[in-house]
Amino acid sequence: MPFPPSPRARSGPRRRSLLAVAPAALLVAGCSAESGEPDAAAGGRPSAADRARARAARDSRELAERYDAVIAAHPKLARRLAPLRAEAVRHEKAFGGTRGATPAPSGTAAPPASASASAPVTAVPADEKKALAELAAAEREIADRRTQALLDAPGELARLLASVAAAGAAHVYLLTEA
């Protein structure tokens, strides 16, 4: 014997009609989600992600310039610092920087010409250990800033910021180990 129909009258949409309409609503919402943000190419203000990416590229460029200054002041550190400096240049490029410099050869102490064309780097301490400590502090500060920035960054940029921040933390370790 079949169950009798429920005495309560149903009001509102049925489950089947909701299931049929839900994908279309999601599609429309997904297509229009970014329409509220100004387009940087259309003359509007750059998005938060573009500003974070530009800041990260600038930080990497300045960090490479710090490495150049320390290598110029302490040529004996060139072999140790060259790989870390090269990573800073790669990070700048990963964030969309336009630096055309290549890593300094491990035997030379002169920074590339592009480093002298930009803002001056702070003075390098005469003591090698203090110079390394200042580099480590700069790496730590930038890694912390990137870690903070990734909280508000969209997916792919957040992953890049996290990866580069982790590399910066490893650089701090390498710079502080004697």
For each residue, the residues with C-beta under 8 A, 3 or more apart:
1:
2:
3:
4:
5:
6: 10
7:
8:
9:
10: 6 14
11:
12:
13: 17 18
14: 10 17 18
15: 18 19
16: 19 20
17: 13 14 20 21
18: 13 14 15 21 22
19: 15 16 22
20: 16 17 23
21: 17 18 24 25
22: 18 19 25 26
23: 20 26 27
24: 21 27 28
25: 21 22 28 29
26: 22 23 29 30
27: 23 24 30 31
28: 24 25 31 32
29: 25 26 32 33
30: 26 27 33
31: 27 28
32: 28 29 35
33: 29 30 36
34: 37
35: 32
36: 33
37: 34 47
38: 42 44 45 47
39: 42 44
40: 44 45 46 47 50
41:
42: 38 39
43:
44: 38 39 40
45: 38 40
46: 40 50 51 54
47: 37 38 40 50 51
48: 51 52 152 153
49: 52 53 153 154 157
50: 40 46 47 53 54
51: 46 47 48 54 55
52: 48 49 55 56 149 152 153 157 161
53: 49 50 56 57 95 96 157
54: 46 50 51 57 58 95 96
55: 51 52 58 59 149
56: 52 53 59 60 91 95 146 149 161 164
57: 53 54 60 61 92 95 96 97
58: 54 55 61 62 97
59: 55 56 62 63 142 145 146
60: 56 57 63 64 88 89 91 92 95 97 142 164
61: 57 58 64 65 88 92 97 99 118
62: 58 59 65 66 119 121
63: 59 60 66 67 88 91 138 139 142
64: 60 61 67 68 85 88 89 92 99 101 115
65: 61 62 68 69 111 115 118 119 121
66: 62 63 69 70 121 122 134 135 138
67: 63 64 70 71 81 84 85 88 135
68: 64 65 71 72 85 104 111 112 115 121
69: 65 66 72 73 111 115 121 122 124
70: 66 67 73 74 77 81 124 131 132 134 135
71: 67 68 74 75 77 78 81 82 85 104 109 111
72: 68 69 75 109 110 111 124
73: 69 70 124 126 131
74: 70 71 77 78 109 124 128 131
75: 71 72 78 108 109
76: 128
77: 70 71 74 80 81 128 131 132
78: 71 74 75 81 82 104 106 107 108 109
79: 82 106 107
80: 77 84
81: 67 70 71 77 78 84 85 135
82: 71 78 79 85 86 103 104 105 106
83: 86 87 103
84: 67 80 81 87 88 171 174 175
85: 64 67 68 71 81 82 88 89 103 104
86: 82 83 89 90 103
87: 83 84 90 91 167 171
88: 60 61 63 64 67 84 85 91 92
89: 60 64 85 86 92 93 99 101 102 103
90: 86 87 93 94
91: 56 60 63 87 88 94 95 164 167
92: 57 60 61 64 88 89 95 97 99
93: 89 90 96 97 99
94: 90 91 160 164
95: 53 54 56 57 60 91 92 160 164
96: 53 54 57 93
97: 57 58 60 61 92 93
98:
99: 61 64 89 92 93 114
100: 114
101: 64 89 112 114 115
102: 89 112
103: 82 83 85 86 89
104: 68 71 78 82 85 108 109 110 111 112
105: 82 108
106: 78 79 82
107: 78 79
108: 75 78 104 105
109: 71 72 74 75 78 104
110: 72 104
111: 65 68 69 71 72 104 115 116
112: 68 101 102 104 115
113: 116 117
114: 99 100 101 117 118
115: 64 65 68 69 101 111 112 118 121
116: 111 113
117: 113 114
118: 61 65 114 115
119: 62 65
120:
121: 62 65 66 68 69 115 124
122: 66 69 134
123:
124: 69 70 72 73 74 121 131 134
125: 130 131 134
126: 73 130
127: 130 131
128: 74 76 77 131 132
129: 132 133
130: 125 126 127 133 134
131: 70 73 74 77 124 125 127 128 134 135
132: 70 77 128 129 135 136 175 176
133: 129 130 136 137 175 176
134: 66 70 122 124 125 130 131 137 138
135: 66 67 70 81 131 132 138 139 175
136: 132 133 139 140 171 172 175 176
137: 133 134 140 141
138: 63 66 134 135 141 142
139: 63 135 136 142 143 168 169 171 172 175
140: 136 137 143 144 168 169 172
141: 137 138 144 145
142: 59 60 63 138 139 145 146 168
143: 139 140 146 147 164 165 166 168 169 171 172
144: 140 141 147 148 165
145: 59 141 142 148 149
146: 56 59 142 143 149 150 161 162 164 165 168
147: 143 144 150 161 162 165
148: 144 145 151
149: 52 55 56 145 146 152 153 161
150: 146 147 153 157 158 161 162 165
151: 148 158
152: 48 52 149
153: 48 49 52 149 150 157 158 161
154: 49 157 158
155: 158 159
156: 159 160
157: 49 52 53 150 153 154 160 161
158: 150 151 153 154 155 161 162
159: 155 156 162 163
160: 94 95 156 157 163 164
161: 52 56 146 147 149 150 153 157 158 164 165
162: 146 147 150 158 159 165 166
163: 159 160 166 167
164: 56 60 91 94 95 143 146 160 161 167 168
165: 143 144 146 147 150 161 162 168 169
166: 143 162 163 169 170
167: 87 91 163 164 170 171
168: 139 140 142 143 146 164 165 171 172
169: 139 140 143 165 166 172 173
170: 166 167 173 174
171: 84 87 136 139 143 167 168 174 175
172: 136 139 140 143 168 169 175 176
173: 169 170 176 177
174: 84 170 171 177
175: 84 132 133 135 136 139 171 172
176: 132 133 136 172 173
177: 173 174
178:
